[in-house]
Amino acid sequence: MKYIPREKLKLYLKMGRELSQFISIGQYFDSVTFDWVRMTGSEQNAKIELIRSVDEGDDYYCDVTLFSTIGEIDPEEIKEYIGSLDNCLAWLESELGGSPDKFVGKGMIDQEYEEYVESRE
């Protein structure tokens, strides 16, 4: 997987691009979740949100952005942070265990999901 270099994150945001990152496989009651973050905004006003998607995919259906989310079921599960890019990255690391060095561009989160599906088989 080709990750976006940390020094280019603000450029991507400045160009209006959405950034994503796989965080973990989780569990919500009996449902397996594919937990990932989406970051949007600008260097000074960025927003990062944890999205806990219900693992509804398989080899042929890997569009993570279309999966149901736990936030739709339970709004208290919605986690997000708004602040500068640096503050969002610090929140990502401290609260979610993510890394500023593992962001991918829009649509690439589906490839991360495909790799996960292949590894669980």
N, CA, C and O atoms as a DFTB+ gen file, in Angstrom:
484 C
 N C O
     1  1       0.846      -1.176       0.000
     2  2       0.000       0.000       0.000
     3  2       0.893       1.241       0.000
     4  3       1.852       1.328       0.766
     5  1       0.571       2.180      -0.850
     6  2       1.338       3.418      -0.926
     7  2       0.642       4.470      -0.058
     8  3      -0.499       4.854      -0.313
     9  1       1.353       4.919       0.963
    10  2       0.808       5.912       1.876
    11  2       1.248       7.316       1.471
    12  3       2.289       7.498       0.840
    13  1       0.441       8.297       1.842
    14  2       0.748       9.695       1.564
    15  2       1.784      10.162       2.587
    16  3       1.564      10.017       3.789
    17  1       2.911      10.719       2.132
    18  2       3.920      11.205       3.080
    19  2       3.334      12.288       3.997
    20  3       2.550      13.133       3.565
    21  1       3.728      12.239       5.243
    22  2       3.192      13.176       6.241
    23  2       3.332      14.633       5.804
    24  3       2.435      15.445       6.029
    25  1       4.459      14.955       5.179
    26  2       4.685      16.348       4.774
    27  2       3.747      16.807       3.654
    28  3       3.681      18.001       3.363
    29  1       3.031      15.892       3.032
    30  2       2.098      16.258       1.961
    31  2       0.636      16.282       2.411
    32  3      -0.244      16.593       1.609
    33  1       0.366      15.963       3.662
    34  2      -1.020      15.927       4.133
    35  2      -1.704      17.281       3.988
    36  3      -2.848      17.349       3.539
    37  1      -1.014      18.365       4.364
    38  2      -1.646      19.685       4.265
    39  2      -1.911      20.067       2.815
    40  3      -2.893      20.754       2.534
    41  1      -1.061      19.640       1.894
    42  2      -1.288      19.899       0.481
    43  2      -2.555      19.195       0.000
    44  3      -3.363      19.785      -0.718
    45  1      -2.725      17.942       0.393
    46  2      -3.925      17.193       0.016
    47  2      -5.175      17.884       0.550
    48  3      -6.167      18.021      -0.165
    49  1      -5.124      18.319       1.805
    50  2      -6.280      19.008       2.378
    51  2      -6.523      20.335       1.660
    52  3      -7.669      20.691       1.386
    53  1      -5.459      21.063       1.359
    54  2      -5.578      22.350       0.657
    55  2      -6.253      22.162      -0.708
    56  3      -6.993      23.031      -1.170
    57  1      -5.988      21.023      -1.340
    58  2      -6.595      20.733      -2.644
    59  2      -8.017      20.178      -2.500
    60  3      -8.646      19.819      -3.494
    61  1      -8.525      20.108      -1.252
    62  2      -9.889      19.640      -1.029
    63  2     -10.030      18.127      -1.043
    64  3     -11.135      17.604      -1.185
    65  1      -8.935      17.435      -0.899
    66  2      -8.985      15.969      -0.940
    67  2      -9.289      15.390       0.432
    68  3      -8.938      15.958       1.467
    69  1      -9.942      14.263       0.406
    70  2     -10.270      13.521       1.615
    71  2      -9.174      12.486       1.860
    72  3      -8.710      11.832       0.926
    73  1      -8.770      12.344       3.102
    74  2      -7.759      11.366       3.477
    75  2      -8.395      10.298       4.351
    76  3      -9.288      10.597       5.144
    77  1      -7.947       9.063       4.215
    78  2      -8.498       7.959       4.997
    79  2      -7.368       7.122       5.576
    80  3      -6.239       7.150       5.087
    81  1      -7.700       6.369       6.639
    82  2      -6.728       5.475       7.245
    83  2      -7.446       4.332       7.945
    84  3      -8.396       4.554       8.695
    85  1      -6.991       3.113       7.701
    86  2      -7.494       1.948       8.421
    87  2      -6.974       2.021       9.849
    88  3      -5.802       2.321      10.076
    89  1      -7.855       1.743      10.816
    90  2      -7.454       1.762      12.221
    91  2      -7.404       0.350      12.794
    92  3      -6.370      -0.075      13.308
    93  1      -8.517      -0.377      12.709
    94  2      -8.535      -1.714      13.300
    95  2      -9.800      -2.470      12.912
    96  3     -10.740      -1.904      12.353
    97  1      -9.797      -3.738      13.219
    98  2     -11.007      -4.551      13.141
    99  2     -11.576      -4.546      14.556
   100  3     -10.854      -4.795      15.522
   101  1     -12.850      -4.266      14.673
   102  2     -13.462      -4.176      15.995
   103  2     -14.703      -5.045      16.103
   104  3     -14.980      -5.896      15.258
   105  1     -15.420      -4.797      17.156
   106  2     -16.629      -5.573      17.445
   107  2     -17.659      -4.638      18.059
   108  3     -17.326      -3.831      18.927
   109  1     -18.892      -4.739      17.618
   110  2     -20.008      -4.010      18.213
   111  2     -21.109      -5.026      18.416
   112  3     -21.800      -5.401      17.469
   113  1     -21.274      -5.467      19.637
   114  2     -22.159      -6.576      19.970
   115  2     -21.796      -7.762      19.084
   116  3     -20.664      -8.240      19.158
   117  1     -22.705      -8.256      18.254
   118  2     -22.412      -9.427      17.426
   119  2     -21.836      -9.063      16.050
   120  3     -21.567      -9.949      15.239
   121  1     -21.651      -7.787      15.790
   122  2     -21.175      -7.349      14.475
   123  2     -19.680      -7.071      14.475
   124  3     -19.163      -6.396      15.365
   125  1     -18.997      -7.592      13.477
   126  2     -17.584      -7.250      13.265
   127  2     -17.562      -5.894      12.566
   128  3     -18.369      -5.636      11.673
   129  1     -16.632      -5.028      12.976
   130  2     -16.533      -3.708      12.364
   131  2     -15.164      -3.516      11.716
   132  3     -14.165      -4.100      12.137
   133  1     -15.151      -2.692      10.694
   134  2     -13.936      -2.257      10.012
   135  2     -13.793      -0.780      10.379
   136  3     -14.497       0.067       9.829
   137  1     -12.893      -0.472      11.298
   138  2     -12.778       0.874      11.833
   139  2     -11.717       1.667      11.072
   140  3     -10.581       1.218      10.915
   141  1     -12.107       2.855      10.603
   142  2     -11.217       3.690       9.820
   143  2     -11.516       5.153      10.104
   144  3     -12.563       5.482      10.663
   145  1     -10.604       6.025       9.720
   146  2     -10.822       7.456       9.898
   147  2     -10.858       8.142       8.544
   148  3     -10.274       7.690       7.559
   149  1     -11.582       9.267       8.548
   150  2     -11.642      10.144       7.373
   151  2     -11.266      11.540       7.863
   152  3     -11.777      12.011       8.879
   153  1     -10.362      12.199       7.124
   154  2      -9.971      13.560       7.477
   155  2     -10.255      14.475       6.295
   156  3      -9.962      14.148       5.145
   157  1     -10.832      15.627       6.608
   158  2     -11.177      16.637       5.617
   159  2     -10.829      18.011       6.187
   160  3     -10.420      18.123       7.343
   161  1     -10.991      19.041       5.383
   162  2     -10.798      20.408       5.859
   163  2      -9.539      21.046       5.321
   164  3      -9.175      20.866       4.159
   165  1      -8.874      21.804       6.195
   166  2      -7.655      22.523       5.817
   167  2      -6.627      22.379       6.932
   168  3      -6.910      21.788       7.974
   169  1      -5.442      22.918       6.709
   170  2      -4.388      22.812       7.715
   171  2      -4.810      23.464       9.036
   172  3      -4.498      22.953      10.112
   173  1      -5.506      24.569       8.951
   174  2      -5.922      25.290      10.162
   175  2      -7.265      24.824      10.716
   176  3      -7.544      25.021      11.899
   177  1      -8.090      24.215       9.888
   178  2      -9.428      23.797      10.313
   179  2      -9.737      22.415       9.738
   180  3     -10.514      22.277       8.793
   181  1      -9.118      21.410      10.323
   182  2      -9.299      20.036       9.849
   183  2     -10.325      19.318      10.722
   184  3     -10.571      19.696      11.867
   185  1     -10.906      18.290      10.154
   186  2     -11.852      17.441      10.888
   187  2     -11.450      15.993      10.636
   188  3     -11.258      15.573       9.495
   189  1     -11.327      15.244      11.720
   190  2     -11.021      13.828      11.606
   191  2     -12.113      13.063      12.351
   192  3     -12.469      13.410      13.478
   193  1     -12.634      12.031      11.716
   194  2     -13.718      11.272      12.337
   195  2     -13.456       9.776      12.228
   196  3     -13.004       9.274      11.200
   197  1     -13.753       9.086      13.316
   198  2     -13.668       7.636      13.329
   199  2     -14.966       7.084      12.753
   200  3     -16.055       7.453      13.192
   201  1     -14.846       6.210      11.780
   202  2     -16.013       5.569      11.174
   203  2     -15.912       4.083      11.452
   204  3     -14.950       3.425      11.057
   205  1     -16.905       3.572      12.130
   206  2     -16.946       2.151      12.461
   207  2     -17.964       1.517      11.518
   208  3     -19.164       1.519      11.791
   209  1     -17.474       0.980      10.415
   210  2     -18.338       0.362       9.409
   211  2     -18.604      -1.094       9.777
   212  3     -17.701      -1.819      10.196
   213  1     -19.857      -1.508       9.615
   214  2     -20.195      -2.916       9.823
   215  2     -19.557      -3.698       8.683
   216  3     -19.691      -3.323       7.518
   217  1     -18.873      -4.770       9.009
   218  2     -18.173      -5.573       8.004
   219  2     -19.190      -6.347       7.173
   220  3     -19.526      -7.490       7.482
   221  1     -19.673      -5.705       6.114
   222  2     -20.695      -6.290       5.244
   223  2     -20.117      -6.772       3.920
   224  3     -20.857      -7.251       3.060
   225  1     -18.826      -6.654       3.750
   226  2     -18.225      -6.928       2.459
   227  2     -17.727      -8.342       2.282
   228  3     -17.795      -9.181       3.181
   229  1     -17.219      -8.573       1.070
   230  2     -16.614      -9.847       0.713
   231  2     -15.678      -9.604      -0.462
   232  3     -15.329      -8.457      -0.740
   233  1     -15.270     -10.646      -1.149
   234  2     -14.337     -10.504      -2.278
   235  2     -14.858      -9.580      -3.385
   236  3     -14.071      -8.961      -4.100
   237  1     -16.163      -9.492      -3.523
   238  2     -16.755      -8.743      -4.635
   239  2     -17.363      -7.415      -4.217
   240  3     -17.621      -6.560      -5.064
   241  1     -17.591      -7.231      -2.940
   242  2     -18.207      -6.000      -2.436
   243  2     -17.271      -5.395      -1.407
   244  3     -17.252      -5.805      -0.247
   245  1     -16.490      -4.408      -1.849
   246  2     -15.453      -3.832      -0.992
   247  2     -15.577      -2.314      -0.842
   248  3     -14.614      -1.657      -0.445
   249  1     -16.738      -1.752      -1.149
   250  2     -16.911      -0.304      -1.061
   251  2     -17.252       0.078       0.378
   252  3     -18.423       0.195       0.738
   253  1     -16.230       0.267       1.183
   254  2     -16.372       0.525       2.616
   255  2     -17.261       1.738       2.887
   256  3     -17.987       1.757       3.881
   257  1     -17.216       2.742       2.023
   258  2     -18.005       3.955       2.255
   259  2     -19.506       3.699       2.159
   260  3     -20.300       4.524       2.611
   261  1     -19.905       2.573       1.580
   262  2     -21.326       2.240       1.477
   263  2     -21.809       1.279       2.562
   264  3     -23.007       1.015       2.662
   265  1     -20.892       0.756       3.374
   266  2     -21.290      -0.141       4.461
   267  2     -22.099       0.642       5.496
   268  3     -21.926       1.853       5.638
   269  1     -22.968      -0.040       6.203
   270  2     -23.660       0.569       7.340
   271  2     -22.625       0.942       8.385
   272  3     -21.571       0.313       8.480
   273  1     -22.931       1.975       9.173
   274  2     -21.991       2.373      10.227
   275  2     -22.644       2.256      11.594
   276  3     -23.864       2.350      11.729
   277  1     -21.817       2.052      12.593
   278  2     -22.304       1.950      13.966
   279  2     -22.896       3.286      14.404
   280  3     -23.837       3.304      15.197
   281  1     -22.370       4.402      13.909
   282  2     -22.903       5.731      14.226
   283  2     -24.350       5.895      13.801
   284  3     -25.093       6.651      14.426
   285  1     -24.767       5.196      12.742
   286  2     -26.174       5.243      12.308
   287  2     -27.074       4.515      13.309
   288  3     -28.235       4.877      13.498
   289  1     -26.526       3.502      13.932
   290  2     -27.278       2.698      14.898
   291  2     -27.252       3.356      16.275
   292  3     -28.272       3.422      16.960
   293  1     -26.076       3.842      16.672
   294  2     -25.874       4.403      18.005
   295  2     -25.050       5.689      17.891
   296  3     -23.821       5.625      17.839
   297  1     -25.711       6.868      17.850
   298  2     -24.994       8.140      17.689
   299  2     -23.933       8.401      18.758
   300  3     -23.020       9.193      18.527
   301  1     -24.031       7.757      19.916
   302  2     -23.011       7.942      20.949
   303  2     -21.672       7.331      20.546
   304  3     -20.647       7.614      21.166
   305  1     -21.680       6.495      19.513
   306  2     -20.444       5.873      19.025
   307  2     -19.685       6.772      18.049
   308  3     -18.582       6.428      17.623
   309  1     -20.257       7.906      17.696
   310  2     -19.595       8.826      16.766
   311  2     -18.470       9.544      17.504
   312  3     -18.692      10.164      18.544
   313  1     -17.258       9.452      16.951
   314  2     -16.096      10.111      17.543
   315  2     -15.453      10.964      16.463
   316  3     -15.167      10.488      15.365
   317  1     -15.229      12.234      16.790
   318  2     -14.581      13.135      15.843
   319  2     -13.828      14.222      16.599
   320  3     -14.069      14.480      17.778
   321  1     -12.915      14.840      15.878
   322  2     -12.123      15.920      16.449
   323  2     -11.969      16.986      15.375
   324  3     -11.714      16.678      14.211
   325  1     -12.127      18.243      15.779
   326  2     -11.961      19.374      14.867
   327  2     -10.890      20.292      15.450
   328  3     -10.944      20.663      16.622
   329  1      -9.931      20.646      14.626
   330  2      -8.843      21.529      15.060
   331  2      -7.831      21.668      13.950
   332  3      -8.125      21.375      12.791
   333  1      -6.650      22.110      14.295
   334  2      -5.594      22.223      13.284
   335  2      -5.178      20.816      12.851
   336  3      -5.482      19.830      13.522
   337  1      -4.490      20.746      11.737
   338  2      -3.992      19.459      11.249
   339  2      -3.119      18.791      12.306
   340  3      -3.272      17.598      12.566
   341  1      -2.212      19.541      12.915
   342  2      -1.336      18.960      13.931
   343  2      -2.121      18.426      15.119
   344  3      -1.806      17.357      15.642
   345  1      -3.139      19.161      15.549
   346  2      -3.960      18.698      16.673
   347  2      -4.761      17.448      16.300
   348  3      -4.922      16.540      17.115
   349  1      -5.258      17.411      15.071
   350  2      -5.995      16.222      14.608
   351  2      -5.078      14.998      14.570
   352  3      -5.482      13.898      14.947
   353  1      -3.850      15.199      14.114
   354  2      -2.899      14.085      14.061
   355  2      -2.528      13.605      15.461
   356  3      -2.359      12.407      15.683
   357  1      -2.403      14.532      16.398
   358  2      -2.118      14.153      17.783
   359  2      -3.285      13.354      18.364
   360  3      -3.068      12.367      19.066
   361  1      -4.518      13.771      18.079
   362  2      -5.715      13.049      18.541
   363  2      -5.765      11.656      17.915
   364  3      -6.085      10.678      18.590
   365  1      -5.448      11.572      16.630
   366  2      -5.412      10.286      15.938
   367  2      -4.483       9.313      16.655
   368  3      -4.837       8.157      16.886
   369  1      -3.300       9.789      17.000
   370  2      -2.313       8.922      17.659
   371  2      -2.722       8.571      19.088
   372  3      -2.681       7.405      19.481
   373  1      -3.114       9.576      19.859
   374  2      -3.366       9.338      21.286
   375  2      -4.694       8.635      21.559
   376  3      -4.773       7.799      22.459
   377  1      -5.725       8.958      20.806
   378  2      -7.060       8.407      21.080
   379  2      -7.391       7.156      20.273
   380  3      -8.134       6.292      20.739
   381  1      -6.843       7.059      19.071
   382  2      -7.238       5.961      18.179
   383  2      -6.102       5.000      17.849
   384  3      -6.335       3.940      17.270
   385  1      -4.877       5.362      18.212
   386  2      -3.742       4.500      17.903
   387  2      -3.338       4.519      16.444
   388  3      -2.642       3.618      15.975
   389  1      -3.775       5.551      15.718
   390  2      -3.429       5.685      14.305
   391  2      -2.056       6.301      14.117
   392  3      -1.362       6.599      15.089
   393  1      -1.670       6.491      12.872
   394  2      -0.351       7.029      12.552
   395  2      -0.465       8.104      11.469
   396  3      -1.174       7.908      10.482
   397  1       0.221       9.234      11.640
   398  2       0.228      10.267      10.608
   399  2       0.860       9.788       9.304
   400  3       0.724      10.446       8.272
   401  1       1.547       8.655       9.342
   402  2       2.260       8.150       8.177
   403  2       1.492       7.064       7.417
   404  3       2.061       6.425       6.532
   405  1       0.216       6.840       7.741
   406  2      -0.525       5.744       7.103
   407  2      -1.819       6.194       6.441
   408  3      -2.766       5.415       6.330
   409  1      -1.863       7.447       5.999
   410  2      -3.051       7.933       5.295
   411  2      -2.998       7.527       3.828
   412  3      -1.929       7.450       3.223
   413  1      -4.159       7.275       3.283
   414  2      -4.311       6.980       1.860
   415  2      -5.319       7.966       1.288
   416  3      -6.069       8.605       2.027
   417  1      -5.329       8.082      -0.035
   418  2      -6.257       8.974      -0.699
   419  2      -7.658       8.384      -0.760
   420  3      -7.880       7.217      -0.437
   421  1      -8.585       9.215      -1.177
   422  2      -9.984       8.800      -1.280
   423  2     -10.116       7.560      -2.163
   424  3      -9.511       7.474      -3.232
   425  1     -10.898       6.628      -1.708
   426  2     -11.126       5.399      -2.461
   427  2     -10.127       4.299      -2.154
   428  3     -10.395       3.124      -2.407
   429  1      -8.977       4.671      -1.610
   430  2      -7.951       3.668      -1.325
   431  2      -8.281       2.858      -0.071
   432  3      -7.695       1.798       0.150
   433  1      -9.206       3.342       0.743
   434  2      -9.602       2.585       1.925
   435  2     -10.229       1.260       1.490
   436  3     -10.174       0.269       2.218
   437  1     -10.825       1.255       0.295
   438  2     -11.402       0.015      -0.235
   439  2     -10.306      -1.024      -0.489
   440  3     -10.516      -2.217      -0.271
   441  1      -9.143      -0.570      -0.948
   442  2      -8.028      -1.498      -1.154
   443  2      -7.541      -2.061       0.172
   444  3      -7.185      -3.236       0.257
   445  1      -7.525      -1.224       1.209
   446  2      -7.136      -1.710       2.536
   447  2      -8.133      -2.787       2.987
   448  3      -7.741      -3.791       3.583
   449  1      -9.413      -2.573       2.701
   450  2     -10.423      -3.562       3.070
   451  2     -10.217      -4.858       2.279
   452  3     -10.322      -5.951       2.836
   453  1      -9.926      -4.735       0.990
   454  2      -9.670      -5.924       0.162
   455  2      -8.519      -6.749       0.740
   456  3      -8.597      -7.976       0.793
   457  1      -7.453      -6.074       1.173
   458  2      -6.319      -6.781       1.771
   459  2      -6.750      -7.491       3.052
   460  3      -6.314      -8.610       3.322
   461  1      -7.604      -6.840       3.838
   462  2      -8.117      -7.455       5.055
   463  2      -8.934      -8.700       4.707
   464  3      -8.772      -9.738       5.349
   465  1      -9.804      -8.616       3.704
   466  2     -10.636      -9.759       3.298
   467  2      -9.748     -10.929       2.870
   468  3     -10.003     -12.075       3.237
   469  1      -8.704     -10.633       2.092
   470  2      -7.782     -11.688       1.657
   471  2      -7.074     -12.327       2.840
   472  3      -6.847     -13.537       2.839
   473  1      -6.721     -11.543       3.843
   474  2      -5.982     -12.100       4.989
   475  2      -6.854     -12.942       5.909
   476  3      -6.336     -13.810       6.612
   477  1      -8.156     -12.713       5.923
   478  2      -9.033     -13.481       6.813
   479  2      -9.467     -14.812       6.202
   480  3     -10.035     -15.657       6.895
   481  1      -9.204     -15.000       4.921
   482  2      -9.624     -16.237       4.259
   483  2      -8.700     -17.384       4.554
   484  3      -8.918     -18.494       4.070
